[in-house]
Amino acid sequence: MAFWSLSFSLPLLGLLSLLFSHQTSLTTPTTDVRLNILLEVSDGRVGSNSSVFREAPAFRNGESCGNLATDRIHVAMTLDANYLRGTMAAVLSILQHSTCPEDVTFHFLWVRHEPEVFSSIKSTFPYLNFKVYRFDVHRVRGLISKSIRQALDQPLNYARIYLANLIPNEVKRLIYLDSDLVVVDDIAKLWKVDLGDKVLAAPEYCQANFTIYFTELFWSDPFMPRTFEGRKPCYFNTGVLVMDVDKWRHGNYTKKVEDWMIVQKQKRIYQLGSLPPFLLVLAGNIMPIDHRWNQHGLGGDNVEGKCRKLHPGPISLLHWSGKGKPWLRLDSRKPCSVDHLWAPYDLFRSSRHSFEE
């Protein structure tokens, strides 16, 4: 497994111990912007005239790694200036915990060529295998309906629907990851999950109240709820997905998701951005995988973003879904305890996070 040796990195077990001893109070309960000026550190966004990230170590394959094209692991993420700090941390975490980091190819989707973003990736990860693809926002802009949080309404948040249309045909399987997470296990384990005959695999949460993801208008309609007939729909988070790209293409799933977005424009049947149309098409028909691969909700709810505790059980991936992002809370010196688990992967030059604060 690849490791880095910078002085501020801490083993995961030590961080978890710190988390549970930390006294910060707890409650239990991606954007289309052109940047032309140097932005403040607390934004976590990249400026226009300097590299604001430290260079990551060169991670190399272990002796057990192969050298064939079939050994490659393909990871897709969106890429923009506003969330670049999170993307950098996510990439670092994947490489650091991979047995075969040189086998990981990253596929980044962005809405336009941003030289500062591209140069930051190149200078921070000089050895990274990556490709960048332009996502045409006009494909989706007329389909987006206003949701409960502005960040959920950005066109790039919908790019995952179009992955199969953008990624080269030779890529048959793909992991999609949001930019507000870190991986603390070997990504190859997620890559190798058995999809069976399903188009997607993801952690499934059948204990969640599925009805809350759709409006009363949806459930009272005589026809729309029938879309779930023959399925037992459960909530799944679309920030961590393993996709059979060929099945997605052949099943025309992009159009199926778009069709529900058109209904949403007409009738307002949900409130949460790009998640509900995925649920309408695929809930109850995905391959469920271990919950350790999406410890989600660490950003709190979509409105207030209050602190949340870790869920019980083993952890392979920590996900700050919700309003609160760890880099913003750390820079404001008002972090949640879980934010200290993200801090060791932060390559932002101006960040100075103390584990005693």
C-alpha positions as CSV (number, residue, x, y, z in Angstrom):
1,M,0.0,0.0,0.0
2,A,1.3,3.5,-0.9
3,F,2.0,5.9,2.0
4,W,3.2,9.5,2.2
5,S,5.6,10.7,4.9
6,L,4.7,14.4,5.4
7,S,5.0,15.3,9.1
8,F,1.3,16.2,9.6
9,S,-0.2,12.9,8.4
10,L,-1.7,10.7,11.1
11,P,-2.7,7.0,10.9
12,L,-6.4,6.5,10.6
13,L,-6.8,4.7,13.9
14,G,-5.1,7.6,15.7
15,L,-7.4,10.0,14.0
16,L,-10.4,8.0,15.0
17,S,-9.2,7.9,18.5
18,L,-8.8,11.6,18.4
19,L,-12.3,12.0,17.0
20,F,-14.0,10.2,19.8
21,S,-12.0,12.1,22.5
22,H,-12.5,15.5,20.9
23,Q,-14.8,17.8,22.8
24,T,-16.4,19.8,19.9
25,S,-20.2,19.7,20.5
26,L,-22.1,17.4,18.2
27,T,-25.8,17.0,17.3
28,T,-27.1,13.6,16.6
29,P,-29.8,14.0,14.5
30,T,-20.3,21.8,-7.5
31,T,-20.6,25.2,-9.4
32,D,-20.6,26.9,-12.8
33,V,-18.5,30.0,-12.0
34,R,-15.8,31.9,-13.8
35,L,-13.0,33.0,-11.5
36,N,-10.7,35.9,-12.5
37,I,-9.2,37.0,-9.2
38,L,-7.2,35.6,-6.4
39,L,-9.8,34.2,-3.9
40,E,-9.6,34.0,-0.2
41,V,-8.1,31.0,1.5
42,S,-11.3,30.1,3.4
43,D,-13.1,29.6,0.1
44,G,-11.0,26.6,-0.8
45,R,-11.0,27.8,-4.4
46,V,-7.9,28.3,-6.5
47,G,-6.7,31.7,-7.5
48,S,-5.5,32.9,-10.9
49,N,-1.8,33.7,-10.4
50,S,-0.1,31.1,-8.2
51,S,-0.1,27.5,-7.2
52,V,-1.9,27.2,-3.9
53,F,-1.4,23.5,-3.4
54,R,1.7,21.6,-2.1
55,E,3.1,19.0,-4.4
56,A,2.1,15.5,-3.4
57,P,4.6,12.6,-3.1
58,A,5.1,10.2,-6.1
59,F,3.1,7.1,-5.3
60,R,4.4,3.9,-6.9
61,N,3.0,0.4,-7.5
62,G,3.8,-2.4,-5.1
63,E,5.4,-5.6,-6.4
64,S,2.1,-7.4,-6.7
65,C,0.7,-5.0,-9.3
66,G,0.2,-5.9,-12.9
67,N,1.0,-3.9,-16.0
68,L,-1.9,-4.7,-18.3
69,A,-4.6,-2.3,-19.5
70,T,-7.1,-4.7,-17.8
71,D,-5.5,-3.8,-14.4
72,R,-6.5,-0.2,-14.7
73,I,-9.0,1.4,-12.3
74,H,-11.0,4.2,-13.7
75,V,-12.3,6.9,-11.4
76,A,-14.5,9.8,-12.5
77,M,-14.9,13.1,-10.7
78,T,-16.1,16.6,-11.5
79,L,-13.5,19.4,-11.6
80,D,-14.0,23.1,-10.9
81,A,-12.3,25.9,-9.0
82,N,-14.9,26.0,-6.2
83,Y,-14.4,22.4,-5.1
84,L,-10.8,21.9,-6.2
85,R,-9.5,21.8,-2.6
86,G,-11.8,18.9,-1.9
87,T,-10.9,17.2,-5.2
88,M,-7.2,17.4,-4.3
89,A,-7.8,15.8,-0.9
90,A,-9.8,13.0,-2.5
91,V,-7.2,12.2,-5.1
92,L,-4.4,12.2,-2.5
93,S,-6.4,9.8,-0.3
94,I,-7.0,7.4,-3.1
95,L,-3.4,7.3,-4.1
96,Q,-2.1,7.1,-0.6
97,H,-4.2,4.0,0.3
98,S,-3.9,2.2,-3.1
99,T,-1.7,-0.9,-3.4
100,C,-1.3,0.0,-7.1
101,P,-1.7,3.8,-7.3
102,E,-0.1,3.9,-10.8
103,D,-3.0,1.8,-12.1
104,V,-5.6,4.4,-11.2
105,T,-6.7,6.7,-14.1
106,F,-8.8,9.8,-13.2
107,H,-11.4,11.1,-15.6
108,F,-12.3,14.7,-14.7
109,L,-15.3,16.5,-16.0
110,W,-15.4,20.3,-16.2
111,V,-17.6,22.9,-17.9
112,R,-14.8,24.9,-19.5
113,H,-11.1,25.0,-19.7
114,E,-9.7,26.7,-16.6
115,P,-5.9,27.0,-16.9
116,E,-5.4,27.6,-13.2
117,V,-7.3,24.4,-12.3
118,F,-5.4,22.3,-14.9
119,S,-2.0,23.7,-13.8
120,S,-2.9,23.0,-10.2
121,I,-3.6,19.4,-10.9
122,K,-0.4,19.0,-12.9
123,S,1.9,20.7,-10.4
124,T,0.3,19.0,-7.4
125,F,0.3,15.5,-8.9
126,P,3.1,15.5,-11.5
127,Y,2.8,11.7,-12.0
128,L,-1.0,11.5,-12.1
129,N,-2.7,9.5,-14.9
130,F,-5.7,11.7,-15.8
131,K,-7.9,13.0,-18.6
132,V,-10.2,15.9,-18.7
133,Y,-13.5,16.1,-20.6
134,R,-15.7,19.1,-21.3
135,F,-19.3,18.8,-20.0
136,D,-21.7,20.8,-22.2
137,V,-24.0,22.6,-19.7
138,H,-26.5,23.3,-22.4
139,R,-27.4,19.6,-22.4
140,V,-28.8,19.9,-18.9
141,R,-29.5,23.6,-18.2
142,G,-33.1,23.6,-19.4
143,L,-33.8,20.5,-17.3
144,I,-32.6,21.7,-13.9
145,S,-35.3,22.7,-11.4
146,K,-34.6,24.8,-8.4
147,S,-33.8,22.7,-5.3
148,I,-33.5,23.5,-1.6
149,R,-29.8,24.5,-1.9
150,Q,-28.1,26.5,-4.6
151,A,-25.1,24.2,-4.9
152,L,-27.4,21.4,-5.9
153,D,-28.6,23.4,-8.9
154,Q,-25.3,23.8,-10.6
155,P,-25.0,22.0,-14.0
156,L,-21.9,20.2,-13.1
157,N,-23.8,18.5,-10.3
158,Y,-25.7,16.7,-13.1
159,A,-22.6,15.6,-15.0
160,R,-22.7,12.1,-13.6
161,I,-25.8,11.4,-15.6
162,Y,-23.8,11.8,-18.8
163,L,-20.6,9.9,-17.9
164,A,-21.3,7.1,-20.4
165,N,-21.6,9.7,-23.1
166,L,-18.3,11.4,-22.3
167,I,-15.9,8.6,-21.3
168,P,-14.1,6.7,-24.1
169,N,-15.8,3.5,-25.3
170,E,-13.0,1.3,-24.2
171,V,-13.8,2.1,-20.5
172,K,-16.3,-0.5,-19.5
173,R,-16.5,0.1,-15.8
174,L,-16.2,3.3,-13.8
175,I,-16.2,4.5,-10.2
176,Y,-17.8,7.9,-9.8
177,L,-16.9,9.9,-6.6
178,D,-17.9,13.3,-5.3
179,S,-15.3,15.9,-4.4
180,D,-16.2,16.2,-0.7
181,L,-14.9,12.8,0.4
182,V,-11.7,10.9,1.3
183,V,-11.0,7.2,0.7
184,V,-9.2,5.4,3.6
185,D,-9.0,2.0,2.0
186,D,-7.7,0.5,-1.2
187,I,-9.9,1.7,-4.0
188,A,-9.2,-1.6,-5.8
189,K,-11.6,-3.3,-3.3
190,L,-14.4,-1.0,-4.5
191,W,-13.4,-1.5,-8.1
192,K,-13.8,-5.3,-7.8
193,V,-17.3,-5.4,-6.4
194,D,-19.6,-7.8,-8.2
195,L,-22.2,-5.9,-10.2
196,G,-24.0,-9.0,-11.3
197,D,-26.5,-8.0,-13.9
198,K,-27.0,-4.5,-12.5
199,V,-25.9,-1.2,-14.1
200,L,-24.9,0.4,-10.7
201,A,-23.5,-0.7,-7.4
202,A,-23.7,1.6,-4.3
203,P,-24.3,1.3,-0.6
204,E,-28.1,1.1,-0.1
205,Y,-30.0,2.4,3.0
206,C,-33.3,0.7,3.2
207,Q,-34.0,1.9,6.7
208,A,-34.3,5.5,5.4
209,N,-37.8,6.9,4.9
210,F,-37.9,6.7,1.1
211,T,-41.2,8.7,0.8
212,I,-39.5,12.0,1.9
213,Y,-37.5,12.2,-1.3
214,F,-40.6,13.0,-3.3
215,T,-43.5,15.5,-2.9
216,E,-47.1,14.7,-2.0
217,L,-48.0,15.5,-5.6
218,F,-45.9,12.6,-6.7
219,W,-47.3,10.1,-4.2
220,S,-50.9,11.2,-4.8
221,D,-50.6,10.8,-8.6
222,P,-52.4,7.7,-9.8
223,F,-49.6,6.8,-12.2
224,M,-46.2,8.1,-11.1
225,P,-45.7,5.9,-8.1
226,R,-46.2,2.8,-10.3
227,T,-42.7,3.3,-11.6
228,F,-41.6,1.4,-8.5
229,E,-43.8,-1.6,-9.1
230,G,-41.8,-4.8,-9.0
231,R,-39.0,-3.1,-7.0
232,K,-38.4,-2.5,-3.3
233,P,-36.9,1.0,-3.6
234,C,-34.3,2.1,-1.1
235,Y,-32.3,5.3,-0.8
236,F,-28.8,5.3,-2.2
237,N,-26.3,8.2,-2.3
238,T,-25.1,9.1,-5.8
239,G,-21.8,10.5,-4.6
240,V,-20.3,7.0,-4.6
241,L,-21.2,4.8,-7.6
242,V,-19.7,1.9,-9.4
243,M,-21.1,1.9,-13.0
244,D,-21.2,-0.7,-15.7
245,V,-20.7,1.8,-18.5
246,D,-21.8,-0.5,-21.3
247,K,-25.0,-1.4,-19.6
248,W,-25.7,2.2,-18.9
249,R,-25.2,3.0,-22.6
250,H,-27.2,0.1,-24.0
251,G,-30.0,0.6,-21.5
252,N,-30.3,4.3,-22.5
253,Y,-30.3,5.3,-18.8
254,T,-29.3,8.9,-19.5
255,K,-32.6,9.4,-21.3
256,K,-34.5,7.6,-18.6
257,V,-33.1,10.0,-16.0
258,E,-33.7,13.0,-18.3
259,D,-37.4,12.0,-18.8
260,W,-38.0,12.3,-15.1
261,M,-36.3,15.7,-15.0
262,I,-38.7,16.8,-17.6
263,V,-41.6,15.7,-15.4
264,Q,-40.1,17.6,-12.5
265,K,-40.0,20.8,-14.6
266,Q,-43.7,20.4,-15.2
267,K,-45.0,19.1,-11.9
268,R,-42.4,19.6,-9.1
269,I,-42.3,16.1,-7.8
270,Y,-39.0,16.3,-5.7
271,Q,-36.7,18.9,-4.1
272,L,-33.2,17.5,-4.1
273,G,-31.4,18.2,-7.4
274,S,-29.9,15.3,-9.2
275,L,-30.5,12.5,-6.7
276,P,-34.3,11.9,-7.1
277,P,-34.3,11.1,-10.8
278,F,-31.6,8.5,-10.1
279,L,-33.8,7.0,-7.5
280,L,-36.8,7.0,-9.8
281,V,-34.9,5.1,-12.4
282,L,-32.8,2.8,-10.3
283,A,-33.9,2.5,-6.7
284,G,-34.5,-1.1,-5.9
285,N,-32.5,-2.2,-8.9
286,I,-28.9,-1.7,-8.0
287,M,-26.3,-4.0,-6.5
288,P,-26.0,-3.1,-2.8
289,I,-22.5,-2.9,-1.4
290,D,-21.1,-2.5,2.1
291,H,-22.0,0.7,3.9
292,R,-18.3,1.1,4.8
293,W,-17.9,2.5,1.2
294,N,-20.0,5.6,1.9
295,Q,-20.0,7.0,5.4
296,H,-22.1,9.9,4.1
297,G,-23.9,12.8,5.7
298,L,-20.8,14.2,7.5
299,G,-21.6,17.7,6.1
300,G,-24.9,17.7,8.0
301,D,-28.2,18.4,6.4
302,N,-28.7,20.4,3.2
303,V,-30.0,23.5,5.0
304,E,-28.0,24.1,8.2
305,G,-25.0,21.7,7.8
306,K,-24.8,20.9,11.6
307,C,-22.2,18.5,12.9
308,R,-22.9,14.8,12.8
309,K,-21.2,11.8,14.4
310,L,-19.8,8.8,12.5
311,H,-22.2,5.9,12.0
312,P,-21.1,2.7,13.7
313,G,-19.1,0.1,11.8
314,P,-16.0,-0.1,9.7
315,I,-15.1,2.8,7.4
316,S,-13.5,2.8,3.9
317,L,-14.8,6.1,2.7
318,L,-15.7,9.3,4.5
319,H,-18.2,11.6,2.7
320,W,-19.1,15.2,3.7
321,S,-22.3,15.2,1.8
322,G,-24.6,18.0,3.0
323,K,-24.1,21.7,3.3
324,G,-21.0,21.7,5.6
325,K,-17.7,21.2,3.9
326,P,-14.6,20.3,6.1
327,W,-12.2,22.9,4.5
328,L,-14.6,25.7,5.2
329,R,-15.3,24.7,8.8
330,L,-11.6,24.1,9.5
331,D,-10.6,27.5,8.1
332,S,-13.3,29.2,10.1
333,R,-11.9,27.6,13.2
334,K,-15.3,26.1,14.0
335,P,-14.7,22.5,12.8
336,C,-16.8,19.5,13.6
337,S,-14.9,16.6,15.1
338,V,-15.2,14.6,11.9
339,D,-13.5,17.4,9.9
340,H,-10.2,16.4,11.6
341,L,-10.3,13.2,9.6
342,W,-10.2,15.1,6.4
343,A,-7.5,17.6,7.4
344,P,-4.4,15.2,6.8
345,Y,-5.3,15.0,3.1
346,D,-5.5,18.8,2.7
347,L,-2.8,20.0,0.3
348,F,-3.8,23.7,0.4
349,R,-0.6,25.7,1.1
350,S,-2.2,28.2,3.5
351,S,-4.0,25.7,5.6
352,R,-2.7,25.4,9.1
353,H,-4.9,23.0,11.0
354,S,-4.2,22.1,14.6
355,F,-5.5,18.9,16.1
356,E,-5.8,20.5,19.5
357,E,-8.0,23.4,18.4
